[in-house]
């Protein structure tokens, strides 16, 4: 029984960790694949424009994506995106055009290069430093734990461990 | 006259706070209880004095005294009474006074207690708390004084000053500029006070922590004494964030509730560190571990709070250059730096007090789980911090502005939150000291199977995004465990005491408010998680321009556009229909409303009228949606305007969004349960349970 449980638990952890890693990579891969764009579009709908505008910010509208901003300047930008789409330009071409003119700040997601590379690298560095500190802490705690073993190990050996724990915790509260 | 009274009250408040600060320090260093007592009383007095100052501003707004610059800016002749009161925090200077007043409420209640225990801490708690208060009152007086009056010089230039400049005459405007229309919506009126209440409350744990260090207090009594004020602050922070999200959803009109913008983030950051602290402090109470870490969390929360106030009050984030324009910048940053460096130095000097009393016995223990929890909260804080301030630094250093938009955060934050949700399930199951894999496995396998079943069912019904499946799976897993925790506790009580299940349930919660309140907060977060995953990944939107009578389709809904209504008082376009739109709004806005009917098979048609509210002074607009809510989703309609007979309608379907608000309510109730004092706690003043101080758990 206990062996099966151990294996089950182990499998559970492996699956959980794998899934988490998959989640990260899937989420990261998502932005790499641009939404499919058909060839030359004759009719450009507002939805086509919004799809691109959603990923952009116009400088007059701080903190509000281009598709939601109602200022005249942003309306003009949206009109221009519609115009460019009807000329058959791709999403990437349109974004590049605006970046060339107004700088990388027009993109909701700065490209992972140049000055904005650090934006992506820093959290990862933070994560690594965090893990190092965590491991160091755990090892230190463990090392001292080994030097001076705990006085009284938790005595929970009765039939229903949970009931014991509830009662024990309730006492402590 | 009223203004003079208010200004005097503010100045006296500054004097009282400074006096309390000095007396507390002298009393503390020279061990003179009488001085400390005097300091305590002076600290209490600050609250009524600041109340008087706030009332003076309100009175001036109500009377329409436009000789006062602040009233001139935030009120006008058509401003309704209610808004004249809330205009107290409608402008920068008033809001900083208001912020001070809220802080004085906490200080008032904390020092009103007789302080029978923890007497050694008292002078230092006073010194730190009232020192902070004194600093910010002085800041108000010298840099953001709401009591400045208007004066006109010889050439007719009007300026604001406290004292009459030479060669000028008092000036009274005939009408004011009026409150920023953005601040007239109930959500915007109520959510800043909530957020501020959360912000300023963080001064209390900070004061206690610093006091414990200064007074070399080794016990945990201060941790117990400050637990409730910290929870109160956390509750208001949470409420502020939730109401802010709801406000954005209700009036900003972009279909969402959280845009990861710097102002939101700067309120989220102290929430994250305080949440981490509320978890790890349990270990310090129970096992005497993580003491340095807890200190660091308190200091970080406090500093992030000051930084957040600074960011939201000065607009420094949108442009570094606004820093130079705001006179508040240097003092704010200076204070933050001083608090940060000072408290870390203090922690370093007193590190011998903060030695861990116990060892970590196992990686599979409650302690280790809490450590992991803190680790994740810290990486989250760091991620959000980098995202929020990166643009500022890149502008400052390489003069290149960047936008860090929601996609960046979703990618970076998503996995970390997913890991936290997993931990939320497993953590509470791990026993103190150490758990056996076997025991844990026994409690985990059923919820794990439940989660897998949920994921399979979702997959079968057409959910095919991998991370959505994982997200829902994790939420299901932790939800099952949390609910099982209630059930097991209930059953244990039922078995042991023979109570019926309902009584067992209520007693379980009543006897262990902290634990089961905490689980309720977890439940709230998980329910919110359902709403976030659903609305984030399955939002549908479409936009059409329709002639009257034209129809558009979104999901199962058919929208029929009827007509537009344009009201513009400045251009004299006020038809009979317009009257209904101008009840409590003031006359300085234009309304463009679109009437439409929503039909869904098998349901009665619903009529809604989303509109644009355009501020005639050119400061912007609001776009309140028309919403048709069902349990499963919101149909969220915006009217973007009318051009040559065509009305433009933008429609969103926000799936599962109701769960977000429901989860928020559960979270608030859980917090109230966790902080509600028990009958015994109410009777006695705080005393120290022995086992908590020694860390020995029987």
Interface residues (C-beta under 8 A of the other chain):
Chain A: X2 X5 X6 X8 X9 X12 X16 X19 X20 X22 X23 X24 X26 X27 X28 X30 X31 X45 X46 X47 X50 X55 X57 X62 X63 X64 X65 X67 X68 X70 X103 X104 X105 X106 X107 X108 X109 X110 X115 X116 X118 X119 X120 X122 X123 X126 X127 X130 X131 X134 X137 X138 X141 X142 X144 X145 X148 X150 X153 X154 X156 X161 X162 X163 X165 X166 X167 X168 X169 X170 X171 X172 X173
Chain B: X252 X253 X254 X255 X259 X261 X262 X263 X286 X318 X356 X358 X359 X360 X361 X363 X368 X371 X372 X375 X378 X379 X382 X383 X386 X387 X390 X391 X394 X398 X400 X401 X402 X403 X404 X405 X406 X407 X408 X410 X411 X412 X414 X415 X418 X419 X422 X431 X432 X433 X434 X437 X438 X439 X440 X441 X442 X443 X444 X445 X448 X466 X467 X470 X471 X473 X488 X489 X492 X495 X496 X511 X512 X514 X515 X541 X542 X543 X544 X545 X612 X621 X623 X640 X648 X650 X691 X697 X698
